[in-house]
Amino acid sequence: MPVPFRRHTALTVASATATALAAGMLLTAPASAAPTDGPSIHTLQGTTRVSPYAGQHVTGVSGVVTGVRVNGSRGFWFQETKPDDNPATSEGVFVFTSSAPKVAVGDAVRVDGTVVEYVPGGAASGNQSVTEIEKPAVTVVSSGNEVPAPVAISAGTVPGTFTPQGKASDDGYVNGLTLRPTKFATDYYESLEGMNVRIGSSRVVGATDPYAELWVTVKPRENATERGGTRYGGYAAQNGGRLQIQQLAPAAQQPFPVANVGDTLAGTTEGPMDFNQYGGYTIAARTIGKVQDGGLVRESAKPGRDDELSVATYNVENLDPTDPREKFDALADGVVTHLASPDIVSIEEVQDDNGPKDDGTVSAEQTLKKFTDAIVAAGGPRYAWRGIDPRNGEDGGEPGGNIRQVFLYNPDRVSFTDRPGGDAATATAVVERDGAPALATSPGRVDPANPAWEDSRKPLAGEFVFRGETVFVVANHFNSKGGDQPLTAARQPPVRGSETQRHAQAASVNAFVRQLTALDKKARVVVLGDLNDFEFSETTKILTKGKVLRSGIERLPADERYTYVYQGNSQVLDQILVSKGITSFRYDSVHINAEFAQQNSDHDPQLLRFRP
């Protein structure tokens, strides 16, 4: 999970200054001292993402301090007072001091130090670099100066195209490309790196998180969702109006505002433009706006009809018995109040009975009993459950947690067809019984020995009967996007390396569904879960190959298609798909978590209803 500002490890000081100087040590200029002019900041920044001075020691770089950071990556920003007329060159730069900086906003300073290109998160993160001065000796020339006027960022200043594409000769890297700030949004933000910037009242598109950060958009009409967010609808629709907001003042001095998606961060937010490891371009705010409540409420699905089978998927985010009672109660309320107690619920990220403690425990009986008891207490049915315990440490997720998918079902509405023999390593098979497809083991795992499922959750298949009709359900939790390069990566388009495994997983599930429908083209199959990929992705295309499945969420209006909010982008990760045997259905993405600062899970559950 992101930790704001944690960017640097401790650095030793080595500069022309005496070695006794600590990094960032303050020097006070004598009254008679004559300043030594060094390169201007805009010259130092240059017209690309990489400074022409990278690796060089510079002296006498002058400007006025615009922001001071005393926690995490300690240092300060200062800005040129005599800007040039080139829109591609930034007038500000960050000075990394390691220890708490001994300057204040409004100080005029001269800085000696080494120019570096620092990559937040390290080279493996894929992030762009940030031009900085490290190992500095800082001289305060005067104090109480006016801070350079902020650059106003608005819908009219941010270009519509998100980012340039790197040259093939450079393997797609954009660092060496000349910035075109009137053409590309990321070039525009890069041209402001380290500078004092300002936004006016802006809609919140990513709720406040536990790390005191939120996301806003300066383009309120850009792919707007029905509830005030910004929808990520394709790899070429990255939503350039998004900016992350953090604040420079420690929380003890100024509590960070708590906001939900659709709220407004009203008034002025102002401070230096930073580039953060966990989200890219970020305003490190000296002044931050006030939250105006947008009135967002948690959705509730209407009760289904008696002759409809209702099936849901819900990622309960590493649920284990050591979680507080409040989490169990809130998740149970989600099932009962907001999902209207579906007949079948596939829950993902169910941990074993002692959570992340790694002692070989794999059973989740205590977790499931506590959860189903909470559902009853919330007024819901007494769900039964079916699942298969994984082998210890083989299914990924939080170490020691042994997450898995589990079917909850209401035995008053639906029956489960038990066929013994299913375990962590045994693949269930599609067999013919009485002229119809059936599962050899139920519950059973789909293709668990396939390398596609290495260190990842194996699909869980179950055979259900509703009103005399058989329905096959396959619960999934595909591998995560961990390790993919960010949208603002130095390489464009970013490398999405995690897709390779999901593609193989999708092919495995697609093949299993084909076996069912080959025996009966009208077989009713529901494939659902946290697929960790978008409805427009190649993963989904492979999963639906041959039209054996069709997406449920794509039946919704575009502005309602999302299940998760990441870095201000409302996007699809959780899906329910159906075979041709399910001729008509109703679908709902029930928004109860992802848009809220107070979350019970980071995913919104999905609900499907149909008449078999």
C-alpha positions, -999 to 999 in steps of 0.1 A, spaced: 0 0 0 13 35 -7 31 55 20 32 92 12 65 109 6 87 78 15 110 82 -14 147 83 -3 170 63 18 195 81 38 223 97 17 258 107 28 270 142 21 299 147 -4 302 182 -19 326 210 -22 315 222 12 334 209 42 326 173 50 314 184 84 283 199 68 253 177 71 230 174 41 210 205 38 230 224 64 220 261 65 245 288 58 237 324 65 251 348 40 273 376 55 261 411 47 291 416 25 289 383 7 287 386 -31 264 359 -45 279 335 -71 255 331 -99 250 296 -111 227 281 -138 191 292 -136 166 267 -126 149 266 -160 183 259 -176 190 232 -151 156 216 -158 159 218 -196 133 210 -222 131 172 -216 123 151 -185 160 147 -178 182 176 -168 211 184 -190 231 188 -158 223 154 -144 253 140 -125 270 174 -123 278 195 -93 263 230 -96 268 261 -75 249 293 -69 215 281 -81 191 308 -68 154 311 -61 127 315 -35 115 286 -14 79 276 -22 74 246 -1 91 227 28 86 190 35 96 179 70 84 143 69 92 114 46 114 126 18 127 157 36 136 187 16 122 218 -1 112 233 -34 125 266 -47 117 285 -78 133 309 -102 122 346 -99 132 355 -135 114 329 -156 122 324 -193 96 324 -220 99 287 -229 68 268 -218 87 235 -218 111 245 -190 101 243 -154 111 271 -131 111 250 -99 131 221 -85 132 200 -54 162 200 -30 166 167 -11 181 175 23 177 141 41 174 158 75 147 184 83 153 214 60 163 247 78 146 270 54 111 285 53 87 294 26 96 329 13 134 325 19 156 335 -10 183 309 -12 214 299 -31 220 262 -34 251 242 -42 248 205 -49 246 176 -73 219 174 -99 203 139 -100 174 122 -118 157 104 -90 132 76 -98 105 73 -71 102 37 -63 134 27 -80 141 17 -116 119 -14 -114 88 8 -107 89 21 -143 83 56 -130 96 87 -147 125 105 -129 124 137 -109 151 163 -113 165 171 -79 195 187 -62 211 164 -36 239 167 -11 232 204 -9 248 234 9 221 260 12 226 297 18 197 319 29 201 353 13 169 369 27 136 359 42 100 370 39 100 373 2 69 369 -19 64 334 -32 63 333 -71 28 334 -83 12 300 -88 5 286 -123 -33 280 -125 -42 245 -137 -76 242 -151 -96 223 -177 -85 248 -203 -48 244 -197 -45 206 -196 -43 190 -231 -68 163 -241 -41 137 -251 -25 121 -221 11 113 -229 35 111 -259 47 77 -271 84 70 -269 105 63 -299 110 27 -310 147 33 -310 145 41 -273 123 11 -264 94 34 -259 110 57 -233 98 93 -233 125 108 -210 146 121 -239 117 136 -259 113 174 -259 83 184 -239 52 195 -257 31 210 -229 3 222 -252 0 188 -268 2 162 -240 -12 163 -204 18 146 -189 42 169 -207 22 199 -194 25 186 -158 62 178 -163 68 213 -175 56 224 -141 77 200 -121 88 216 -88 68 248 -96 42 265 -74 8 256 -89 -28 261 -80 -62 246 -87 -96 260 -80 -126 242 -68 -123 206 -82 -144 175 -80 -130 146 -59 -126 115 -80 -106 93 -56 -117 93 -19 -93 101 9 -72 70 17 -55 60 49 -23 77 38 -38 112 37 -41 116 -1 -70 120 -24 -76 126 -61 -94 154 -79 -100 163 -115 -97 197 -131 -118 183 -160 -152 177 -146 -167 165 -179 -139 141 -187 -155 106 -188 -177 114 -159 -195 87 -140 -231 90 -128 -219 94 -92 -192 120 -97 -161 100 -106 -140 97 -137 -143 64 -156 -113 46 -171 -128 34 -203 -98 23 -224 -60 24 -226 -62 56 -246 -86 73 -221 -63 78 -191 -81 110 -179 -54 137 -179 -75 160 -156 -67 138 -126 -42 151 -99 -33 136 -66 -34 159 -36 -12 155 -5 -4 182 20 29 195 34 16 203 69 19 173 93 -15 159 102 -10 170 138 -10 206 126 -37 204 100 -59 173 96 -62 161 60 -97 166 46 -119 135 44 -137 133 11 -157 108 -10 -160 106 -47 -184 133 -60 -175 158 -32 -158 191 -41 -125 203 -29 -137 239 -28 -116 270 -29 -79 271 -36 -54 243 -33 -18 255 -39 17 242 -36 46 227 -55 41 201 -83 56 169 -72 59 134 -88 49 107 -64 58 70 -65 22 61 -60 3 80 -86 26 104 -105 19 141 -106 9 154 -72 3 188 -57 22 189 -24 -3 214 -9 7 243 14 -29 255 12 -57 230 7 -94 235 -1 -124 227 20 -146 197 13 -181 203 2 -203 172 6 -216 159 -27 -242 137 -9 -229 104 -21 -248 74 -6 -243 37 -7 -264 20 -33 -289 -8 -25 -302 -33 -50 -340 -39 -51 -351 -73 -40 -353 -98 -68 -383 -118 -80 -391 -152 -66 -385 -169 -99 -351 -153 -104 -318 -167 -93 -296 -140 -79 -258 -145 -80 -233 -120 -66 -195 -117 -64 -179 -98 -35 -142 -93 -27 -141 -91 11 -105 -79 13 -85 -104 33 -112 -113 58 -101 -134 87 -113 -140 123 -89 -115 138 -106 -87 119 -128 -64 142 -164 -73 146 -173 -40 129 -158 -53 96 -178 -85 97 -210 -66 105 -204 -40 78 -197 -67 51 -228 -86 63 -249 -55 60 -235 -52 24 -248 -87 16 -282 -83 33 -291 -46 29 -272 -36 -3 -273 -69 -22 -307 -80 -10 -294 -114 2 -285 -131 -31 -291 -168 -35 -255 -175 -43 -225 -153 -33 -190 -159 -45 -167 -143 -19 -130 -137 -27 -101 -131 -4 -113 -153 24 -83 -159 46 -76 -190 68 -86 -192 105 -56 -172 118 -52 -148 90 -16 -138 80 0 -159 108 20 -184 88 19 -217 107 5 -240 81 -32 -234 89 -53 -235 58 -89 -241 71 -112 -211 69 -141 -226 89 -139 -200 116 -137 -171 91 -168 -184 73 -188 -191 105 -181 -157 119 -192 -141 86 -223 -162 81 -233 -156 117 -230 -118 111 -252 -121 80 -279 -138 101 -275 -111 128 -281 -85 100 -314 -101 91 -301 -123 63 -305 -160 56 -284 -188 72 -260 -193 43 -243 -226 38 -209 -227 22 -187 -247 -1 -150 -243 -8 -117 -260 -11 -88 -253 12 -56 -243 -7 -22 -258 -1 -3 -236 23 14 -207 7 6 -217 -29 -22 -193 -39 -6 -159 -35 -21 -130 -16 -10 -118 18 17 -142 31 2 -167 56 -33 -157 47 -41 -185 22 -69 -166 5 -94 -184 -15 -129 -181 -32 -159 -196 -14 -195 -201 -24 -222 -190 1 -257 -201 -8 -291 -199 7 -303 -235 11 -339 -223 13 -337 -211 -23 -310 -232 -40 -293 -266 -35 -257 -275 -40 -249 -307 -58 -221 -324 -37 -198 -348 -55 -168 -359 -34 -131 -360 -44 -124 -323 -48 -92 -310 -32 -64 -284 -38 -46 -304 -64 -73 -324 -81 -89 -310 -112 -127 -314 -116 -138 -326 -150 -168 -321 -171 -186 -354 -175 -219 -365 -190 -247 -377 -167 -281 -387 -180 -273 -369 -213 -264 -336 -196 -231 -320 -185 -221 -324 -149 -190 -319 -127 -170 -349 -117 -163 -333 -83 -184 -305 -69 -170 -283 -55 -139 -288 -75 -110 -268 -88 -105 -259 -125 -72 -270 -140 -52 -264 -109 -20 -279 -122 -19 -255 -151 12 -232 -147 -13 -203 -153 -24 -207 -117 11 -208 -101 11 -186 -70 -25 -176 -78 -60 -185 -68 -73 -215 -86 -109 -213 -99 -136 -229 -79 -165 -247 -97 -198 -257 -82 -230 -273 -95 -262 -257 -82 -299 -265 -87 -326 -238 -87 -362 -247 -93 -351 -280 -109 -326 -264 -133 -288 -269 -131 -266 -239 -130 -228 -241 -131 -209 -214 -113 -171 -208 -116 -156 -184 -90 -123 -167 -99 -97 -144 -85 -71 -138 -113 -36 -127 -105 -32 -90 -96 -17 -61 -116 12 -59 -92 44 -50 -110 27 -33 -140 41 1 -149 20 31 -140 0 53 -164 27 80 -161 56 56 -167 88 66 -184 80 41 -211 49 47 -232 27 28 -235 34 13 -201 44 -23 -198 16 -44 -183 36 -75 -175 10 -91 -152 -14 -95 -182 5 -125 -195 -6 -147 -166 -42 -134 -166 -43 -142 -204 -34 -178 -196 -59 -180 -168 -86 -166 -190 -78 -193 -216 -80 -220 -190 -114 -209 -178 -127 -204 -213 -116 -240 -222 -135 -253 -192 -167 -235 -202 -164 -248 -237 -164 -283 -223 -197 -276 -205 -213 -260 -235 -200 -287 -259 -222 -312 -241 -251 -288 -240 -251 -255 -259 -279 -243 -235 -259 -251 -204 -263 -223 -178 -228 -212 -168 -219 -182 -146 -183 -171 -145 -176 -145 -119 -151 -129 -95 -123 -105 -92 -107 -108 -126 -83 -80 -119 -88 -67 -154 -110 -44 -174 -141 -52 -194 -123 -40 -226 -90 -59 -218 -75 -88 -238 -81 -109 -207 -118 -105 -211 -116 -111 -248 -98 -144 -242 -123 -153 -215 -152 -148 -239 -135 -162 -270 -158 -181 -293 -187 -162 -277 -190 -189 -251 -195 -161 -225 -208 -126 -226 -201 -98 -202 -227 -86 -178 -213 -53 -169 -211 -42 -205 -249 -42 -204 -248 -12 -181 -246 24 -194 -209 34 -198 -211 58 -168 -221 30 -145 -194 5 -155 -169 4 -126 -162 -17 -96 -130 -2 -82 -114 32 -80 -76 35 -84 -57 68 -86 -89 86 -94 -99 63 -122 -132 44 -117 -126 11 -134 -137 -25 -138 -119 -53 -120 -148 -75 -108 -170 -91 -134 -199 -116 -140 -201 -133 -173 -228 -158 -186 -231 -185 -212 -256 -184 -240 -279 -207 -220 -288 -177 -199 -307 -158 -225 -317 -127 -205 -305 -112 -172 -304 -81 -151 -271 -67 -139 -260 -43 -112 -227 -29 -100 -236 -20 -65 -215 9 -54 -210 7 -16 -172 8 -11 -148 20 -38 -160 56 -38 -159 61 -1 -132 71 24 -148 47 49 -145 13 32 -154 -22 43 -136 -35 12 -119 -17 -17 -142 -35 -42 -178 -29 -51 -199 -62 -53 -216 -72 -85 -251 -87 -88 -267 -108 -116 -303 -119 -117 -319 -143 -143 -346 -169 -147 -330 -203 -156 
